[in-house]
Amino acid sequence: MAEGFNQCVFSGNLAGDATVRRAGDNDVASYTVAVNGRKEGDTLWLRCDHWKPGGVVEFLKKGKQVLVCGEIRMDEWEKDGEKRSAIKLNVKRMQLIGGSRQEAPDDLAAIF
């Protein structure tokens, strides 16, 4: 069977500041990107996990415009005996967009 292709690109605004946690030997930044649709009120709230985010985390603040690229995955867990699931983006690359490039050093304004 041929291997599938799972690559998605979204642009939007951060819904809140990124949070960082440790997973084994790696840092993982988690954040939500609000992707506006064509109609008012048609917003996709995309949960993102960004592995090994480096120094860019300090610039991932609520309202910042970002471009994220990665693989969609389904997370499943159980809470209070009820099965739950959510679609997440496993971010492979991220770029700060919009606003002044002087807000972040040049090496952080590039795609990660």
Biopython code that builds the backbone (N, CA, C, O; Angstrom):
import numpy as np
from Bio.PDB.StructureBuilder import StructureBuilder

atoms = [
    (1, "MET", "N", (0.849, -1.175, 0.000)),
    (1, "MET", "CA", (0.000, 0.000, 0.000)),
    (1, "MET", "C", (0.895, 1.238, 0.000)),
    (1, "MET", "O", (1.901, 1.276, 0.708)),
    (2, "ALA", "N", (0.541, 2.226, -0.771)),
    (2, "ALA", "CA", (1.312, 3.466, -0.857)),
    (2, "ALA", "C", (1.116, 4.308, 0.407)),
    (2, "ALA", "O", (0.040, 4.319, 1.004)),
    (3, "GLU", "N", (2.164, 5.000, 0.791)),
    (3, "GLU", "CA", (2.099, 5.880, 1.951)),
    (3, "GLU", "C", (1.301, 7.130, 1.597)),
    (3, "GLU", "O", (1.456, 7.677, 0.505)),
    (4, "GLY", "N", (0.454, 7.582, 2.507)),
    (4, "GLY", "CA", (-0.353, 8.772, 2.269)),
    (4, "GLY", "C", (0.442, 10.046, 2.479)),
    (4, "GLY", "O", (1.570, 10.017, 2.973)),
    (5, "PHE", "N", (-0.154, 11.152, 2.103)),
    (5, "PHE", "CA", (0.458, 12.473, 2.242)),
    (5, "PHE", "C", (-0.427, 13.296, 3.156)),
    (5, "PHE", "O", (-1.605, 13.501, 2.862)),
    (6, "ASN", "N", (0.124, 13.768, 4.257)),
    (6, "ASN", "CA", (-0.626, 14.521, 5.254)),
    (6, "ASN", "C", (0.135, 15.812, 5.526)),
    (6, "ASN", "O", (1.054, 15.827, 6.345)),
    (7, "GLN", "N", (-0.238, 16.894, 4.851)),
    (7, "GLN", "CA", (0.428, 18.175, 5.017)),
    (7, "GLN", "C", (-0.615, 19.273, 4.891)),
    (7, "GLN", "O", (-1.330, 19.342, 3.891)),
    (8, "CYS", "N", (-0.705, 20.129, 5.898)),
    (8, "CYS", "CA", (-1.705, 21.203, 5.908)),
    (8, "CYS", "C", (-1.029, 22.520, 6.263)),
    (8, "CYS", "O", (-0.051, 22.545, 7.012)),
    (9, "VAL", "N", (-1.556, 23.613, 5.721)),
    (9, "VAL", "CA", (-1.045, 24.953, 6.002)),
    (9, "VAL", "C", (-2.224, 25.836, 6.408)),
    (9, "VAL", "O", (-3.258, 25.851, 5.741)),
    (10, "PHE", "N", (-2.057, 26.565, 7.500)),
    (10, "PHE", "CA", (-3.097, 27.473, 7.992)),
    (10, "PHE", "C", (-2.450, 28.801, 8.381)),
    (10, "PHE", "O", (-1.300, 28.836, 8.818)),
    (11, "SER", "N", (-3.191, 29.878, 8.221)),
    (11, "SER", "CA", (-2.757, 31.166, 8.757)),
    (11, "SER", "C", (-3.885, 31.704, 9.622)),
    (11, "SER", "O", (-5.065, 31.513, 9.327)),
    (12, "GLY", "N", (-3.499, 32.374, 10.687)),
    (12, "GLY", "CA", (-4.492, 32.931, 11.592)),
    (12, "GLY", "C", (-3.815, 33.647, 12.743)),
    (12, "GLY", "O", (-2.628, 33.969, 12.690)),
    (13, "ASN", "N", (-4.595, 33.889, 13.786)),
    (13, "ASN", "CA", (-4.099, 34.596, 14.962)),
    (13, "ASN", "C", (-4.105, 33.666, 16.162)),
    (13, "ASN", "O", (-4.991, 32.825, 16.312)),
    (14, "LEU", "N", (-3.095, 33.831, 17.020)),
    (14, "LEU", "CA", (-3.050, 33.024, 18.236)),
    (14, "LEU", "C", (-4.197, 33.423, 19.163)),
    (14, "LEU", "O", (-4.414, 34.605, 19.428)),
    (15, "ALA", "N", (-4.916, 32.430, 19.646)),
    (15, "ALA", "CA", (-6.062, 32.671, 20.522)),
    (15, "ALA", "C", (-5.628, 32.923, 21.964)),
    (15, "ALA", "O", (-6.423, 33.390, 22.780)),
    (16, "GLY", "N", (-4.392, 32.620, 22.273)),
    (16, "GLY", "CA", (-3.836, 32.820, 23.614)),
    (16, "GLY", "C", (-2.333, 32.626, 23.553)),
    (16, "GLY", "O", (-1.796, 32.220, 22.522)),
    (17, "ASP", "N", (-1.659, 32.911, 24.645)),
    (17, "ASP", "CA", (-0.216, 32.701, 24.707)),
    (17, "ASP", "C", (0.100, 31.208, 24.638)),
    (17, "ASP", "O", (-0.659, 30.385, 25.150)),
    (18, "ALA", "N", (1.208, 30.865, 24.013)),
    (18, "ALA", "CA", (1.655, 29.476, 23.946)),
    (18, "ALA", "C", (2.069, 29.008, 25.337)),
    (18, "ALA", "O", (2.596, 29.784, 26.134)),
    (19, "THR", "N", (1.825, 27.738, 25.615)),
    (19, "THR", "CA", (2.304, 27.122, 26.846)),
    (19, "THR", "C", (3.314, 26.052, 26.468)),
    (19, "THR", "O", (3.192, 25.417, 25.420)),
    (20, "VAL", "N", (4.313, 25.851, 27.323)),
    (20, "VAL", "CA", (5.365, 24.881, 27.034)),
    (20, "VAL", "C", (5.378, 23.812, 28.113)),
    (20, "VAL", "O", (5.242, 24.103, 29.301)),
    (21, "ARG", "N", (5.546, 22.563, 27.676)),
    (21, "ARG", "CA", (5.677, 21.437, 28.605)),
    (21, "ARG", "C", (6.813, 20.550, 28.112)),
    (21, "ARG", "O", (7.232, 20.644, 26.959)),
    (22, "ARG", "N", (7.301, 19.696, 28.989)),
    (22, "ARG", "CA", (8.332, 18.730, 28.625)),
    (22, "ARG", "C", (7.664, 17.405, 28.302)),
    (22, "ARG", "O", (6.758, 16.968, 29.011)),
    (23, "ALA", "N", (8.118, 16.765, 27.225)),
    (23, "ALA", "CA", (7.670, 15.422, 26.845)),
    (23, "ALA", "C", (8.936, 14.625, 26.566)),
    (23, "ALA", "O", (9.513, 14.714, 25.482)),
    (24, "GLY", "N", (9.357, 13.852, 27.547)),
    (24, "GLY", "CA", (10.630, 13.147, 27.412)),
    (24, "GLY", "C", (11.762, 14.144, 27.433)),
    (24, "GLY", "O", (11.891, 14.919, 28.380)),
    (25, "ASP", "N", (12.580, 14.136, 26.405)),
    (25, "ASP", "CA", (13.715, 15.054, 26.303)),
    (25, "ASP", "C", (13.401, 16.304, 25.496)),
    (25, "ASP", "O", (14.296, 17.108, 25.235)),
    (26, "ASN", "N", (12.156, 16.482, 25.098)),
    (26, "ASN", "CA", (11.791, 17.577, 24.206)),
    (26, "ASN", "C", (10.818, 18.554, 24.847)),
    (26, "ASN", "O", (10.024, 18.193, 25.716)),
    (27, "ASP", "N", (10.903, 19.810, 24.393)),
    (27, "ASP", "CA", (9.901, 20.812, 24.735)),
    (27, "ASP", "C", (8.789, 20.737, 23.688)),
    (27, "ASP", "O", (9.039, 20.479, 22.510)),
    (28, "VAL", "N", (7.562, 20.967, 24.143)),
    (28, "VAL", "CA", (6.414, 21.031, 23.239)),
    (28, "VAL", "C", (5.639, 22.306, 23.574)),
    (28, "VAL", "O", (5.190, 22.489, 24.705)),
    (29, "ALA", "N", (5.487, 23.180, 22.585)),
    (29, "ALA", "CA", (4.672, 24.379, 22.757)),
    (29, "ALA", "C", (3.267, 24.057, 22.243)),
    (29, "ALA", "O", (3.104, 23.532, 21.142)),
    (30, "SER", "N", (2.280, 24.370, 23.038)),
    (30, "SER", "CA", (0.887, 24.163, 22.636)),
    (30, "SER", "C", (0.209, 25.522, 22.525)),
    (30, "SER", "O", (0.384, 26.395, 23.375)),
    (31, "TYR", "N", (-0.562, 25.679, 21.467)),
    (31, "TYR", "CA", (-1.295, 26.921, 21.258)),
    (31, "TYR", "C", (-2.468, 26.658, 20.322)),
    (31, "TYR", "O", (-2.529, 25.631, 19.647)),
    (32, "THR", "N", (-3.390, 27.601, 20.297)),
    (32, "THR", "CA", (-4.548, 27.509, 19.417)),
    (32, "THR", "C", (-4.501, 28.659, 18.423)),
    (32, "THR", "O", (-4.265, 29.810, 18.790)),
    (33, "VAL", "N", (-4.730, 28.326, 17.158)),
    (33, "VAL", "CA", (-4.753, 29.331, 16.096)),
    (33, "VAL", "C", (-6.203, 29.507, 15.646)),
    (33, "VAL", "O", (-6.882, 28.535, 15.313)),
    (34, "ALA", "N", (-6.667, 30.755, 15.640)),
    (34, "ALA", "CA", (-8.005, 31.083, 15.148)),
    (34, "ALA", "C", (-7.890, 31.397, 13.657)),
    (34, "ALA", "O", (-7.291, 32.398, 13.263)),
    (35, "VAL", "N", (-8.475, 30.521, 12.836)),
    (35, "VAL", "CA", (-8.421, 30.679, 11.384)),
    (35, "VAL", "C", (-9.791, 31.172, 10.928)),
    (35, "VAL", "O", (-10.780, 30.443, 11.012)),
    (36, "ASN", "N", (-9.845, 32.407, 10.446)),
    (36, "ASN", "CA", (-11.112, 32.993, 10.028)),
    (36, "ASN", "C", (-11.590, 32.395, 8.716)),
    (36, "ASN", "O", (-10.809, 32.193, 7.786)),
    (37, "GLY", "N", (-12.880, 32.118, 8.655)),
    (37, "GLY", "CA", (-13.495, 31.608, 7.425)),
    (37, "GLY", "C", (-13.954, 32.743, 6.540)),
    (37, "GLY", "O", (-13.641, 33.908, 6.787)),
    (38, "ARG", "N", (-14.689, 32.399, 5.521)),
    (38, "ARG", "CA", (-15.169, 33.404, 4.560)),
    (38, "ARG", "C", (-16.277, 34.265, 5.130)),
    (38, "ARG", "O", (-16.413, 35.434, 4.770)),
    (39, "LYS", "N", (-17.071, 33.686, 6.022)),
    (39, "LYS", "CA", (-18.175, 34.432, 6.627)),
    (39, "LYS", "C", (-17.806, 34.823, 8.053)),
    (39, "LYS", "O", (-17.016, 34.146, 8.711)),
    (40, "GLU", "N", (-18.386, 35.918, 8.519)),
    (40, "GLU", "CA", (-18.167, 36.345, 9.894)),
    (40, "GLU", "C", (-18.695, 35.274, 10.845)),
    (40, "GLU", "O", (-19.796, 34.757, 10.656)),
    (41, "GLY", "N", (-17.925, 34.951, 11.844)),
    (41, "GLY", "CA", (-18.319, 33.936, 12.809)),
    (41, "GLY", "C", (-17.970, 32.517, 12.386)),
    (41, "GLY", "O", (-18.207, 31.568, 13.133)),
    (42, "ASP", "N", (-17.406, 32.370, 11.188)),
    (42, "ASP", "CA", (-17.024, 31.047, 10.675)),
    (42, "ASP", "C", (-15.533, 30.836, 10.955)),
    (42, "ASP", "O", (-14.709, 30.886, 10.042)),
    (43, "THR", "N", (-15.199, 30.602, 12.223)),
    (43, "THR", "CA", (-13.813, 30.496, 12.661)),
    (43, "THR", "C", (-13.478, 29.061, 13.039)),
    (43, "THR", "O", (-14.239, 28.396, 13.743)),
    (44, "LEU", "N", (-12.331, 28.593, 12.562)),
    (44, "LEU", "CA", (-11.794, 27.287, 12.947)),
    (44, "LEU", "C", (-10.809, 27.515, 14.074)),
    (44, "LEU", "O", (-9.870, 28.297, 13.928)),
    (45, "TRP", "N", (-11.010, 26.843, 15.194)),
    (45, "TRP", "CA", (-10.104, 26.933, 16.337)),
    (45, "TRP", "C", (-9.207, 25.706, 16.271)),
    (45, "TRP", "O", (-9.621, 24.606, 16.638)),
    (46, "LEU", "N", (-7.986, 25.895, 15.807)),
    (46, "LEU", "CA", (-7.071, 24.798, 15.528)),
    (46, "LEU", "C", (-6.059, 24.642, 16.657)),
    (46, "LEU", "O", (-5.233, 25.524, 16.892)),
    (47, "ARG", "N", (-6.134, 23.505, 17.355)),
    (47, "ARG", "CA", (-5.148, 23.205, 18.401)),
    (47, "ARG", "C", (-3.850, 22.775, 17.745)),
    (47, "ARG", "O", (-3.863, 22.002, 16.787)),
    (48, "CYS", "N", (-2.731, 23.268, 18.253)),
    (48, "CYS", "CA", (-1.420, 22.970, 17.664)),
    (48, "CYS", "C", (-0.438, 22.501, 18.728)),
    (48, "CYS", "O", (-0.409, 23.035, 19.837)),
    (49, "ASP", "N", (0.359, 21.506, 18.385)),
    (49, "ASP", "CA", (1.508, 21.087, 19.185)),
    (49, "ASP", "C", (2.743, 21.307, 18.341)),
    (49, "ASP", "O", (2.847, 20.792, 17.227)),
    (50, "HIS", "N", (3.680, 22.072, 18.872)),
    (50, "HIS", "CA", (4.899, 22.447, 18.148)),
    (50, "HIS", "C", (6.082, 21.857, 18.915)),
    (50, "HIS", "O", (6.482, 22.384, 19.953)),
    (51, "TRP", "N", (6.638, 20.761, 18.398)),
    (51, "TRP", "CA", (7.751, 20.072, 19.043)),
    (51, "TRP", "C", (9.050, 20.822, 18.793)),
    (51, "TRP", "O", (9.291, 21.311, 17.689)),
    (52, "LYS", "N", (9.882, 20.909, 19.818)),
    (52, "LYS", "CA", (11.183, 21.592, 19.751)),
    (52, "LYS", "C", (11.035, 23.003, 19.184)),
    (52, "LYS", "O", (11.634, 23.321, 18.157)),
    (53, "PRO", "N", (10.240, 23.856, 19.845)),
    (53, "PRO", "CA", (9.963, 25.188, 19.293)),
    (53, "PRO", "C", (11.127, 26.168, 19.413)),
    (53, "PRO", "O", (11.145, 27.186, 18.721)),
    (54, "GLY", "N", (12.091, 25.881, 20.273)),
    (54, "GLY", "CA", (13.227, 26.788, 20.431)),
    (54, "GLY", "C", (12.811, 28.118, 21.030)),
    (54, "GLY", "O", (11.818, 28.200, 21.752)),
    (55, "GLY", "N", (13.578, 29.165, 20.725)),
    (55, "GLY", "CA", (13.361, 30.481, 21.313)),
    (55, "GLY", "C", (12.163, 31.242, 20.800)),
    (55, "GLY", "O", (11.869, 32.332, 21.292)),
    (56, "VAL", "N", (11.460, 30.694, 19.818)),
    (56, "VAL", "CA", (10.318, 31.408, 19.248)),
    (56, "VAL", "C", (9.151, 31.511, 20.238)),
    (56, "VAL", "O", (8.285, 32.370, 20.076)),
    (57, "VAL", "N", (9.118, 30.658, 21.248)),
    (57, "VAL", "CA", (7.984, 30.604, 22.182)),
    (57, "VAL", "C", (7.700, 31.967, 22.818)),
    (57, "VAL", "O", (6.538, 32.330, 23.003)),
    (58, "GLU", "N", (8.731, 32.710, 23.148)),
    (58, "GLU", "CA", (8.518, 33.998, 23.814)),
    (58, "GLU", "C", (7.761, 34.996, 22.932)),
    (58, "GLU", "O", (7.233, 35.988, 23.434)),
    (59, "PHE", "N", (7.706, 34.738, 21.625)),
    (59, "PHE", "CA", (7.001, 35.630, 20.704)),
    (59, "PHE", "C", (5.596, 35.136, 20.375)),
    (59, "PHE", "O", (4.855, 35.821, 19.670)),
    (60, "LEU", "N", (5.218, 33.968, 20.867)),
    (60, "LEU", "CA", (3.902, 33.394, 20.573)),
    (60, "LEU", "C", (2.886, 33.876, 21.602)),
    (60, "LEU", "O", (2.550, 33.166, 22.550)),
    (61, "LYS", "N", (2.416, 35.079, 21.397)),
    (61, "LYS", "CA", (1.489, 35.748, 22.310)),
    (61, "LYS", "C", (0.133, 35.933, 21.648)),
    (61, "LYS", "O", (0.020, 36.000, 20.424)),
    (62, "LYS", "N", (-0.878, 36.013, 22.478)),
    (62, "LYS", "CA", (-2.255, 36.182, 22.000)),
    (62, "LYS", "C", (-2.341, 37.313, 20.976)),
    (62, "LYS", "O", (-1.813, 38.405, 21.186)),
    (63, "GLY", "N", (-3.025, 37.022, 19.853)),
    (63, "GLY", "CA", (-3.256, 38.015, 18.811)),
    (63, "GLY", "C", (-2.225, 38.013, 17.701)),
    (63, "GLY", "O", (-2.490, 38.545, 16.623)),
    (64, "LYS", "N", (-1.050, 37.430, 17.931)),
    (64, "LYS", "CA", (-0.005, 37.401, 16.897)),
    (64, "LYS", "C", (-0.476, 36.602, 15.696)),
    (64, "LYS", "O", (-1.142, 35.578, 15.846)),
    (65, "GLN", "N", (-0.128, 37.072, 14.496)),
    (65, "GLN", "CA", (-0.453, 36.348, 13.274)),
    (65, "GLN", "C", (0.649, 35.331, 13.004)),
    (65, "GLN", "O", (1.838, 35.638, 13.095)),
    (66, "VAL", "N", (0.228, 34.111, 12.669)),
    (66, "VAL", "CA", (1.179, 33.045, 12.380)),
    (66, "VAL", "C", (0.747, 32.262, 11.147)),
    (66, "VAL", "O", (-0.424, 32.249, 10.769)),
    (67, "LEU", "N", (1.720, 31.617, 10.542)),
    (67, "LEU", "CA", (1.500, 30.653, 9.474)),
    (67, "LEU", "C", (2.058, 29.341, 10.013)),
    (67, "LEU", "O", (3.234, 29.269, 10.367)),
    (68, "VAL", "N", (1.223, 28.302, 10.078)),
    (68, "VAL", "CA", (1.656, 27.011, 10.597)),
    (68, "VAL", "C", (1.494, 25.945, 9.524)),
    (68, "VAL", "O", (0.542, 25.968, 8.744)),
    (69, "CYS", "N", (2.428, 25.024, 9.498)),
    (69, "CYS", "CA", (2.432, 23.954, 8.514)),
    (69, "CYS", "C", (2.760, 22.663, 9.250)),
    (69, "CYS", "O", (3.693, 22.624, 10.051)),
    (70, "GLY", "N", (2.004, 21.615, 8.985)),
    (70, "GLY", "CA", (2.272, 20.353, 9.657)),
    (70, "GLY", "C", (1.279, 19.279, 9.288)),
    (70, "GLY", "O", (0.569, 19.373, 8.288)),
    (71, "GLU", "N", (1.246, 18.244, 10.129)),
    (71, "GLU", "CA", (0.394, 17.080, 9.899)),
    (71, "GLU", "C", (-0.802, 17.089, 10.842)),
    (71, "GLU", "O", (-0.662, 17.331, 12.041)),
    (72, "ILE", "N", (-1.977, 16.823, 10.285)),
    (72, "ILE", "CA", (-3.188, 16.687, 11.092)),
    (72, "ILE", "C", (-3.172, 15.308, 11.738)),
    (72, "ILE", "O", (-2.801, 14.319, 11.106)),
    (73, "ARG", "N", (-3.581, 15.253, 13.012)),
    (73, "ARG", "CA", (-3.689, 13.962, 13.686)),
    (73, "ARG", "C", (-4.894, 13.979, 14.620)),
    (73, "ARG", "O", (-5.372, 15.038, 15.027)),
    (74, "MET", "N", (-5.364, 12.804, 14.943)),
    (74, "MET", "CA", (-6.504, 12.655, 15.846)),
    (74, "MET", "C", (-5.975, 12.209, 17.202)),
    (74, "MET", "O", (-5.362, 11.147, 17.313)),
    (75, "ASP", "N", (-6.208, 13.012, 18.229)),
    (75, "ASP", "CA", (-5.870, 12.627, 19.597)),
    (75, "ASP", "C", (-7.112, 12.037, 20.244)),
    (75, "ASP", "O", (-8.207, 12.584, 20.115)),
    (76, "GLU", "N", (-6.943, 10.935, 20.929)),
    (76, "GLU", "CA", (-8.056, 10.284, 21.627)),
    (76, "GLU", "C", (-7.663, 10.026, 23.070)),
    (76, "GLU", "O", (-6.525, 9.655, 23.357)),
    (77, "TRP", "N", (-8.616, 10.224, 23.982)),
    (77, "TRP", "CA", (-8.385, 9.974, 25.393)),
    (77, "TRP", "C", (-9.716, 9.676, 26.056)),
    (77, "TRP", "O", (-10.776, 9.782, 25.438)),
    (78, "GLU", "N", (-9.642, 9.306, 27.314)),
    (78, "GLU", "CA", (-10.854, 9.014, 28.072)),
    (78, "GLU", "C", (-10.888, 9.921, 29.288)),
    (78, "GLU", "O", (-9.881, 10.078, 29.979)),
    (79, "LYS", "N", (-12.037, 10.518, 29.552)),
    (79, "LYS", "CA", (-12.220, 11.395, 30.707)),
    (79, "LYS", "C", (-13.552, 11.051, 31.353)),
    (79, "LYS", "O", (-14.591, 11.044, 30.693)),
    (80, "ASP", "N", (-13.513, 10.770, 32.639)),
    (80, "ASP", "CA", (-14.719, 10.411, 33.390)),
    (80, "ASP", "C", (-15.479, 9.266, 32.723)),
    (80, "ASP", "O", (-16.710, 9.259, 32.681)),
    (81, "GLY", "N", (-14.719, 8.294, 32.200)),
    (81, "GLY", "CA", (-15.327, 7.131, 31.571)),
    (81, "GLY", "C", (-15.881, 7.378, 30.179)),
    (81, "GLY", "O", (-16.461, 6.476, 29.574)),
    (82, "GLU", "N", (-15.709, 8.591, 29.664)),
    (82, "GLU", "CA", (-16.223, 8.940, 28.344)),
    (82, "GLU", "C", (-15.067, 9.122, 27.366)),
    (82, "GLU", "O", (-14.104, 9.830, 27.660)),
    (83, "LYS", "N", (-15.167, 8.478, 26.200)),
    (83, "LYS", "CA", (-14.138, 8.618, 25.184)),
    (83, "LYS", "C", (-14.273, 9.977, 24.509)),
    (83, "LYS", "O", (-15.369, 10.419, 24.166)),
    (84, "ARG", "N", (-13.125, 10.624, 24.331)),
    (84, "ARG", "CA", (-13.103, 11.937, 23.687)),
    (84, "ARG", "C", (-12.043, 11.945, 22.599)),
    (84, "ARG", "O", (-11.128, 11.122, 22.598)),
    (85, "SER", "N", (-12.178, 12.880, 21.679)),
    (85, "SER", "CA", (-11.187, 13.010, 20.621)),
    (85, "SER", "C", (-11.142, 14.460, 20.147)),
    (85, "SER", "O", (-12.098, 15.218, 20.313)),
    (86, "ALA", "N", (-10.010, 14.820, 19.556)),
    (86, "ALA", "CA", (-9.843, 16.164, 19.011)),
    (86, "ALA", "C", (-8.830, 16.098, 17.880)),
    (86, "ALA", "O", (-7.878, 15.320, 17.919)),
    (87, "ILE", "N", (-9.052, 16.921, 16.885)),
    (87, "ILE", "CA", (-8.109, 17.032, 15.792)),
    (87, "ILE", "C", (-7.069, 18.079, 16.185)),
    (87, "ILE", "O", (-7.409, 19.156, 16.674)),
    (88, "LYS", "N", (-5.786, 17.744, 15.962)),
    (88, "LYS", "CA", (-4.688, 18.660, 16.261)),
    (88, "LYS", "C", (-3.752, 18.742, 15.073)),
    (88, "LYS", "O", (-3.703, 17.844, 14.232)),
    (89, "LEU", "N", (-3.011, 19.837, 15.022)),
    (89, "LEU", "CA", (-1.974, 19.987, 14.019)),
    (89, "LEU", "C", (-0.628, 19.770, 14.698)),
    (89, "LEU", "O", (-0.294, 20.471, 15.653)),
    (90, "ASN", "N", (0.143, 18.803, 14.211)),
    (90, "ASN", "CA", (1.497, 18.566, 14.680)),
    (90, "ASN", "C", (2.393, 19.484, 13.848)),
    (90, "ASN", "O", (2.763, 19.141, 12.725)),
    (91, "VAL", "N", (2.737, 20.641, 14.392)),
    (91, "VAL", "CA", (3.430, 21.690, 13.647)),
    (91, "VAL", "C", (4.866, 21.275, 13.336)),
    (91, "VAL", "O", (5.634, 20.909, 14.226)),
    (92, "LYS", "N", (5.201, 21.341, 12.068)),
    (92, "LYS", "CA", (6.561, 21.066, 11.612)),
    (92, "LYS", "C", (7.299, 22.366, 11.306)),
    (92, "LYS", "O", (8.509, 22.474, 11.509)),
    (93, "ARG", "N", (6.537, 23.360, 10.808)),
    (93, "ARG", "CA", (7.114, 24.661, 10.471)),
    (93, "ARG", "C", (6.143, 25.754, 10.886)),
    (93, "ARG", "O", (4.926, 25.584, 10.816)),
    (94, "MET", "N", (6.701, 26.882, 11.321)),
    (94, "MET", "CA", (5.875, 28.000, 11.760)),
    (94, "MET", "C", (6.587, 29.288, 11.393)),
    (94, "MET", "O", (7.814, 29.376, 11.454)),
    (95, "GLN", "N", (5.798, 30.290, 11.009)),
    (95, "GLN", "CA", (6.365, 31.591, 10.697)),
    (95, "GLN", "C", (5.502, 32.669, 11.310)),
    (95, "GLN", "O", (4.274, 32.617, 11.228)),
    (96, "LEU", "N", (6.147, 33.651, 11.929)),
    (96, "LEU", "CA", (5.442, 34.827, 12.410)),
    (96, "LEU", "C", (5.156, 35.690, 11.186)),
    (96, "LEU", "O", (6.054, 35.926, 10.378)),
    (97, "ILE", "N", (3.927, 36.162, 11.037)),
    (97, "ILE", "CA", (3.573, 37.004, 9.893)),
    (97, "ILE", "C", (2.872, 38.259, 10.392)),
    (97, "ILE", "O", (2.450, 38.323, 11.547)),
    (98, "GLY", "N", (2.750, 39.242, 9.536)),
    (98, "GLY", "CA", (2.071, 40.475, 9.913)),
    (98, "GLY", "C", (2.887, 41.272, 10.910)),
    (98, "GLY", "O", (3.858, 40.767, 11.473)),
    (99, "GLY", "N", (2.499, 42.499, 11.124)),
    (99, "GLY", "CA", (3.174, 43.337, 12.114)),
    (99, "GLY", "C", (4.597, 43.658, 11.718)),
    (99, "GLY", "O", (5.007, 43.412, 10.583)),
    (100, "SER", "N", (5.336, 44.198, 12.642)),
    (100, "SER", "CA", (6.710, 44.609, 12.410)),
    (100, "SER", "C", (7.668, 43.449, 12.594)),
    (100, "SER", "O", (7.570, 42.709, 13.573)),
    (101, "ARG", "N", (8.590, 43.284, 11.663)),
    (101, "ARG", "CA", (9.606, 42.230, 11.774)),
    (101, "ARG", "C", (10.608, 42.580, 12.863)),
    (101, "ARG", "O", (11.392, 41.728, 13.281)),
    (102, "GLN", "N", (10.591, 43.824, 13.326)),
    (102, "GLN", "CA", (11.536, 44.238, 14.352)),
    (102, "GLN", "C", (11.128, 43.724, 15.722)),
    (102, "GLN", "O", (11.892, 43.845, 16.679)),
    (103, "GLU", "N", (9.942, 43.155, 15.828)),
    (103, "GLU", "CA", (9.486, 42.610, 17.104)),
    (103, "GLU", "C", (10.276, 41.372, 17.482)),
    (103, "GLU", "O", (10.426, 41.074, 18.667)),
    (104, "ALA", "N", (10.788, 40.638, 16.485)),
    (104, "ALA", "CA", (11.552, 39.427, 16.741)),
    (104, "ALA", "C", (12.836, 39.492, 15.931)),
    (104, "ALA", "O", (12.849, 40.046, 14.832)),
    (105, "PRO", "N", (13.926, 38.927, 16.470)),
    (105, "PRO", "CA", (15.162, 38.884, 15.686)),
    (105, "PRO", "C", (14.930, 38.159, 14.373)),
    (105, "PRO", "O", (14.050, 37.303, 14.284)),
    (106, "ASP", "N", (15.716, 38.493, 13.343)),
    (106, "ASP", "CA", (15.549, 37.925, 12.010)),
    (106, "ASP", "C", (15.520, 36.401, 12.016)),
    (106, "ASP", "O", (14.737, 35.794, 11.285)),
    (107, "ASP", "N", (16.363, 35.779, 12.830)),
    (107, "ASP", "CA", (16.407, 34.311, 12.809)),
    (107, "ASP", "C", (15.143, 33.692, 13.386)),
    (107, "ASP", "O", (14.862, 32.526, 13.109)),
    (108, "LEU", "N", (14.371, 34.428, 14.176)),
    (108, "LEU", "CA", (13.127, 33.898, 14.723)),
    (108, "LEU", "C", (11.921, 34.221, 13.834)),
    (108, "LEU", "O", (10.869, 33.597, 13.968)),
    (109, "ALA", "N", (12.069, 35.180, 12.940)),
    (109, "ALA", "CA", (10.965, 35.534, 12.053)),
    (109, "ALA", "C", (10.906, 34.606, 10.850)),
    (109, "ALA", "O", (9.964, 34.674, 10.061)),
    (110, "ALA", "N", (11.894, 33.747, 10.703)),
    (110, "ALA", "CA", (11.918, 32.797, 9.592)),
    (110, "ALA", "C", (11.103, 31.567, 9.946)),
    (110, "ALA", "O", (10.699, 31.379, 11.094)),
    (111, "ILE", "N", (10.869, 30.736, 8.945)),
    (111, "ILE", "CA", (10.128, 29.500, 9.172)),
    (111, "ILE", "C", (10.928, 28.571, 10.048)),
    (111, "ILE", "O", (12.136, 28.427, 9.864)),
    (112, "PHE", "N", (10.269, 27.936, 11.004)),
    (112, "PHE", "CA", (10.916, 26.975, 11.908)),
    (112, "PHE", "C", (10.539, 25.574, 11.506)),
    (112, "PHE", "O", (10.977, 24.612, 12.137)),
]
sb = StructureBuilder()
sb.init_structure("model")
sb.init_model(0)
sb.init_chain("A")
sb.init_seg("    ")
for serial, (resi, resn, name, xyz) in enumerate(atoms, 1):
    if name == "N":
        sb.init_residue(resn, " ", resi, " ")
    sb.init_atom(name, np.array(xyz, "f"), 0.0, 1.0, " ", f" {name:<3s}", serial, name[0])
structure = sb.get_structure()
